[in-house]
């Protein structure tokens, strides 16, 4: 598997403190970042709590995020509105034909 470069910006004070902590743990910052990515993947999410207390879950937003995830998995997340409407129309036509609806 090929390696790729990942870069991000942070303030110098945070970078130095992070390096010092990593050194105390016997690793370097790059190793720590690779560990974070590995845990993100293995946990299938952020491997530590990210809570906002007393914030109700918005079921609509959660549903939209899930639909977006499924759409990206199926490779159709970049469809235009016309493409989506055409696909819906085709599915309805297939359903009507299968169920005998609309037949004269």
N, C-alpha and C positions, 0 to 999 in steps of 0.2 A: 504494500500500500504506500502510495507516495505521500510525503510530508508536505504540508503547506504552512505558510507564514501567517500568523494571526497577530495583529497589532492593535493596541488601544492606547489612549492617553490617560494619564493620571497625574496628580500633582506630585512634585518631587519629594515632599515630606512623606506622603503615603508610600511612595515607591521605596524610599530608604527604610521606613519602619517595616514594611513587608519583607524586604530583603533580610533585615536583621532577625526577624522572627523565623524566617525560613532557615537562616544559618544556624540558629539555636536548635532547630529541629533536624539539622543535618542534611538539608536539601537546598536547592537553589530555587529562585522564583519561577523559572521556566518549568521545573519539575512540579512545583505546586500548581501552576496553571494547567498542566497536563492532567494532574490528579483531579482538579475541579471539573474539567471537561469529561473525564472518564466517569466520575460520579454522577454528573448531570445525565449522561447517557444511561448508566446502569440504574439510576433511580427513576428515569424517564420524567425528570423534573428537577427543580432546584433542591439540592440535598440538605437544605436547612430551612427552618421556618421563615416564612415571609408573611406574617399576619398583620392585618390592620384590625384592631379590636373593634367589635360592635359594628362592623361593616356588613350589611346584609348582602347575600349573594343575589346577583341579578340573573335570573334564569334565562332571560332573553339574550344577554351578552354571552353567557356560558354556551347557549345553543348555537349562537352565531360563530363562536370560536371553534366549537366542535365541527360545525358544517365546513368551516374554512380548512380545518385539519383534514377532514375526509376528502374535500375537494382537491387539496394539494396532493394527498396520497394517490388519488385517481388520475392526477395529471390534467385536471380541467379547471384549475383555479384562475386561469387567465381567459376564460370564455367571455365573450361580449354578451350584452343583454339580448341581442338578436339571436345569437347561438343558443342561449339558454331557452328563450321562448320557442325556438324551432325544435329543440329537444323535447320540451314539454308537450308541444303540439303533436310530435311524432309518438310519444308515449301514450298520449290520450287516444290517438287514432288507433294504435295497436291494441289498447285496452278495449275500445269500442268494438273493433273487429272481432276480438277474442270472445267478448261477452254478447255479441249480436246486437249491441246498442246502435241505433242510427241506421240499421238496415231497413230497407223498404221492401 
